[in-house]
């Protein structure tokens, strides 16, 4: 089996499944694990796949994602190779992905172990209360997340009630619009836009009654096995917010 991953979080999952030899290509954004990032063949970006290089690697399986990748590029690869197109919107979808990849790659027992560990981490996310929350992923224009995203579903499990839950995908917004929704917490993600302390301070000045935090975007947006590594971080964030409130 020769596998190419076009999704960073799935690349990490493949590594945790023990597929070092099988994975022959990853994207330039597949930064975990670091040894793979340094040594594996890179096949472009998630939305700018190098189709020629992919063909040269002669993969037997390419793993893609409906949101991360460009449909036309994936369709070209499907003309000569088996492609698994994923669509992960909830932690439950993610659990099924782990099981499916375990079956496809003959790593069933490892997948069972990872799924069990992930389920335990999810069950530990039991916040004391929920907070009306704005989660920002971009600026100029400001963008948040809607109800049909993995980030939204994970936020809800962590006690962060998404104030844009009536929207779809990645709605644009403004400071004025956010103010009308009266957030108690504002989370500024490290990706895809890398919000910094200067941005946090600006939001804190604009929303003096809200808690404003810079947060690890991978913890909220990466499915696969990332939550196993970041559950403690999410719990600590919830505890920090509860302590202030």
Buried (B, 14 or more C-beta within 10 A) or exposed (E): EBBBBBBBBBBBBBBBBEBEEBBBBBBBBBBBBEEBBEEBBBBBBBEEBBEEBBBEBEBEBBBBBEBBBBEEBBEBBEEEBEBBBBEBBBBEBBBEBBBEBBEBBEBBEBBEBBBEBBBEBBEEBEBEEBBBBBBBBBEEEBBBBBBEBBBBBBBBBBBBBBBBBEBEEBBEBEEEBBEEEEBBBBBBBBBEBEBEEEBBEBBBEBBEEBBBBBBBBBBBBBBBBBBBBBBEBBBEBBEEBEEEE
